[in-house]
Amino acid sequence: MDAKDILGLPKNSFPALEKKSRPHKESHRKPDGISREVYALTGGLPPLMPSLDSSQLKKKPPSHEKITWQWLPFTNSARKDNLQLYHWVRVVNGVPPTGDYSFAKYNKSVDVVKYTDEEYDKYLTDPMWTKEETNQLFDLCERFDLRFIVIADRFPSSRTIEELKDRYYSVSRAILIARASSSGDVATHPLVKEPYNVTQEIERKRALSMVLSQTRQQERRDEEVVVEAKRIAELRMPAKAVEESQLAASNAVPEVTGRAVPGETASPSNNAQLPPFTLPDNASTIASLRILRVYLRTYALDQMVQATTSSAGPRTVKRIEQTLLDLGVNLKPRVPTKAVCAEHLELRKEMLTLLNLQKQVQYKEAEGSPFCDGSYNEAPGTPKDWTFIPDSMNFGGERVSKKDQKRKGHGHPSSAGHKRPRKKASEF
Amino acid sequence: MSQPLPLKRQGEHDDGAAPIKPSRLKIALSSDDADKKNANKRVKEVEICVPIVYGTSAFYLGRKASESQSHKWTVYVRGASNEDLGVVIKRAVFQLHPSFNNPTRVVESPPFELSECGWGEFEIAITLHFHSDVCDKQLDLYHPLKLYPEDESGPQSTKKPVVVESYDEIVFPEPSEAFIVRVQNHPAVVVPRLPAGLNLPSPVPIETGNEKERGDTKDHPLSQWFLNFSEADELLKLAAARQQVQAHIVKLRRQLSLVEGMPQLSKPPSTYES
């Protein structure tokens, strides 16, 4: 019973009729029958599958037939009992429809192998499995159509899904081979061609769950390892390097915690040469620098800075630069030695952290006291008078800003039990 | 007999299996060449750095100036402490403005510099080529030639040049053993402490053009105008800045944890400012 039945439309009215009318409806004209906006709800394009022919919808049901709907009993051949239920049936001219219950054909089940006791003793014995367990397994398999997760759950003794699968598939395979009149018959059967590999399955599932549970950081690290591997592979031996590093990438994930560069060779060289980086972005920069064979320190610093601030927007970058200038630090170090560059990079990273914290605090405060001056203040992210020293935070009034602090403090429940923040009008 | 390796592969090592030790070339060689090939082994744990200063120094010619030649200038690449760069650099190519005759000037021996007369300012491209055991790739530097002083007041002096210099460091991330061994104790090159257990072959001197002439710039005629580059100042500034930033981070973190701990307040009239 579906919409077509109810409307009395013929079920297979699609072919030629559609083809004629569809093509010229493909153009951008407003389709007839429904307004353009409604049509646009479908995505603005005619649906790929013809759904209902609109012209047919306006038709009236054929008048020469007498249609009635009757509440009649029916049986379902898919059921094993003889349950009789009732439902509405469309009766044409007094003749009810014939045929089985239309959903009975969907009752499919799996052909689970059935072995005799002799066959069991001959082919199927296994040290890890008793006959009883095997029988139980097969019974469950039949009941639950090889849904191993359910089967594993109901299995009386606790066995892993892989073990159950392994037992089931190897028994089936053995029976198949045993019953085949010649080996050639069954050679093409999927069970015979590709037997179930327990260890591989366990490994595969473990890897999958690892990938699923990876934190974003680990994902990033994996990416760079793969990137580095790819680059190295291009330079050196092709196939071998890529394989090895991909394995290393998935294996390195659980072991790497806070190490700068996992790398496919666990070399300590990077840590010895460069200050320890905690952001994974730098690892791929370092890798790409290595490949250059020779580079200028300023270039390297530039790359690192870009890598660090790649996640930040241009406004944040501007703020960092402004802050650097305010503090008297050259945007590009005048004497870019190794130590200076390292300090510079760390400083930038710390500023980024600081800005992020600032934003967080602003958000928290805006959340906490929406009726107060929190809303008066500029929305987070539009710092007009923002200066490096956020005195509006008003920590114990100890530090007075170096610049003009015209901005009113928030009316926030600040730390150290301060009440009203004061207007800071001038510097000392 | 020696087995010639294609140039690209020289000094490369395979990756993957070997964990920590510097990798070895897995190529079967006769024993004569074993030493030579080992010298090309790359050492990953050592980063060699050559601090340089490059720039221009320009004198106004004063009475001797003409329309087309108002200044005499020199572009150069020197060691940051005026040491001889010839130990690392084989030759330097200065690419001048096309209006110059033979705008591509090659300098085959240190000191790597070039003098010319002219009237215009333009960008000079300097390409450094290194000795074969150092690096087979070249490095490009760019420097804008400056003839006129910042302070435009008053007549130009013929005595004091307009000097613009940039400090930088050439970094070799994976130097070959031969290179390390050759420059280990050279004042122009910064070689970090070598990891223990590194067996280096004996040094092989490279061919240089003029062994006799000095390549360093310690007594260079222009040396009195060379700028000073000391990392101390910059380090101090950076350290101070970092301290400030870190202090603020700590404060903000504290504040953040307090704000988070506080319950949501609605309309506290005492803090509402009109």
Chai-1 contact restraints between the chains, C-beta under 6 A:
chainA,res_idxA,chainB,res_idxB,connection_type,confidence,min_distance_angstrom,max_distance_angstrom,comment,restraint_id
A,I232,B,D15,contact,1.0,0.0,6.0,A-B,restraint_1
A,A241,B,D15,contact,1.0,0.0,6.0,A-B,restraint_2
A,A241,B,G16,contact,1.0,0.0,6.0,A-B,restraint_3
A,E244,B,G16,contact,1.0,0.0,6.0,A-B,restraint_4
A,E264,B,D15,contact,1.0,0.0,6.0,A-B,restraint_5
A,E264,B,G16,contact,1.0,0.0,6.0,A-B,restraint_6
A,T265,B,D15,contact,1.0,0.0,6.0,A-B,restraint_7
A,T265,B,A18,contact,1.0,0.0,6.0,A-B,restraint_8
A,T265,B,P19,contact,1.0,0.0,6.0,A-B,restraint_9
A,A266,B,P19,contact,1.0,0.0,6.0,A-B,restraint_10
A,S267,B,I20,contact,1.0,0.0,6.0,A-B,restraint_11
A,S267,B,K44,contact,1.0,0.0,6.0,A-B,restraint_12
A,S269,B,K44,contact,1.0,0.0,6.0,A-B,restraint_13
A,S269,B,E45,contact,1.0,0.0,6.0,A-B,restraint_14
A,A272,B,E45,contact,1.0,0.0,6.0,A-B,restraint_15
A,Q273,B,E47,contact,1.0,0.0,6.0,A-B,restraint_16
A,R290,B,P173,contact,1.0,0.0,6.0,A-B,restraint_17
A,R293,B,C135,contact,1.0,0.0,6.0,A-B,restraint_18
A,R293,B,K137,contact,1.0,0.0,6.0,A-B,restraint_19
A,V294,B,C135,contact,1.0,0.0,6.0,A-B,restraint_20
A,V294,B,K137,contact,1.0,0.0,6.0,A-B,restraint_21
A,V294,B,L139,contact,1.0,0.0,6.0,A-B,restraint_22
A,V294,B,F172,contact,1.0,0.0,6.0,A-B,restraint_23
A,Y295,B,V171,contact,1.0,0.0,6.0,A-B,restraint_24
A,L296,B,D168,contact,1.0,0.0,6.0,A-B,restraint_25
A,R297,B,D168,contact,1.0,0.0,6.0,A-B,restraint_26
A,R297,B,E169,contact,1.0,0.0,6.0,A-B,restraint_27
A,R297,B,V171,contact,1.0,0.0,6.0,A-B,restraint_28
A,T298,B,D168,contact,1.0,0.0,6.0,A-B,restraint_29
A,L327,B,A241,contact,1.0,0.0,6.0,A-B,restraint_30
A,G328,B,K237,contact,1.0,0.0,6.0,A-B,restraint_31
A,V329,B,K237,contact,1.0,0.0,6.0,A-B,restraint_32
A,V329,B,A241,contact,1.0,0.0,6.0,A-B,restraint_33
A,P333,B,E234,contact,1.0,0.0,6.0,A-B,restraint_34
A,V335,B,Y167,contact,1.0,0.0,6.0,A-B,restraint_35
A,V335,B,F229,contact,1.0,0.0,6.0,A-B,restraint_36
A,V335,B,E231,contact,1.0,0.0,6.0,A-B,restraint_37
A,V335,B,E234,contact,1.0,0.0,6.0,A-B,restraint_38
A,T337,B,E231,contact,1.0,0.0,6.0,A-B,restraint_39
A,V340,B,E231,contact,1.0,0.0,6.0,A-B,restraint_40
A,V340,B,E234,contact,1.0,0.0,6.0,A-B,restraint_41
A,V340,B,L235,contact,1.0,0.0,6.0,A-B,restraint_42
A,E343,B,L238,contact,1.0,0.0,6.0,A-B,restraint_43
A,L347,B,L238,contact,1.0,0.0,6.0,A-B,restraint_44
A,L347,B,A241,contact,1.0,0.0,6.0,A-B,restraint_45
A,L347,B,R242,contact,1.0,0.0,6.0,A-B,restraint_46
A,E350,B,V245,contact,1.0,0.0,6.0,A-B,restraint_47
A,M351,B,V245,contact,1.0,0.0,6.0,A-B,restraint_48
A,T353,B,I249,contact,1.0,0.0,6.0,A-B,restraint_49
A,L354,B,V245,contact,1.0,0.0,6.0,A-B,restraint_50
A,L354,B,H248,contact,1.0,0.0,6.0,A-B,restraint_51
A,L354,B,I249,contact,1.0,0.0,6.0,A-B,restraint_52
A,L357,B,L252,contact,1.0,0.0,6.0,A-B,restraint_53
A,Q360,B,L256,contact,1.0,0.0,6.0,A-B,restraint_54
A,V361,B,L252,contact,1.0,0.0,6.0,A-B,restraint_55
A,V361,B,Q255,contact,1.0,0.0,6.0,A-B,restraint_56
A,V361,B,L256,contact,1.0,0.0,6.0,A-B,restraint_57
A,K364,B,V259,contact,1.0,0.0,6.0,A-B,restraint_58
A,G368,B,Q264,contact,1.0,0.0,6.0,A-B,restraint_59
A,G368,B,L265,contact,1.0,0.0,6.0,A-B,restraint_60
A,S369,B,L265,contact,1.0,0.0,6.0,A-B,restraint_61
A,F371,B,K267,contact,1.0,0.0,6.0,A-B,restraint_62
A,C372,B,T271,contact,1.0,0.0,6.0,A-B,restraint_63
A,C372,B,Y272,contact,1.0,0.0,6.0,A-B,restraint_64
A,D373,B,E273,contact,1.0,0.0,6.0,A-B,restraint_65
A,F395,B,K251,contact,1.0,0.0,6.0,A-B,restraint_66
A,G411,B,T271,contact,1.0,0.0,6.0,A-B,restraint_67
A,G411,B,Y272,contact,1.0,0.0,6.0,A-B,restraint_68
A,G411,B,E273,contact,1.0,0.0,6.0,A-B,restraint_69
A,P413,B,M262,contact,1.0,0.0,6.0,A-B,restraint_70
A,P413,B,L265,contact,1.0,0.0,6.0,A-B,restraint_71
A,S415,B,Q255,contact,1.0,0.0,6.0,A-B,restraint_72
A,S415,B,L258,contact,1.0,0.0,6.0,A-B,restraint_73
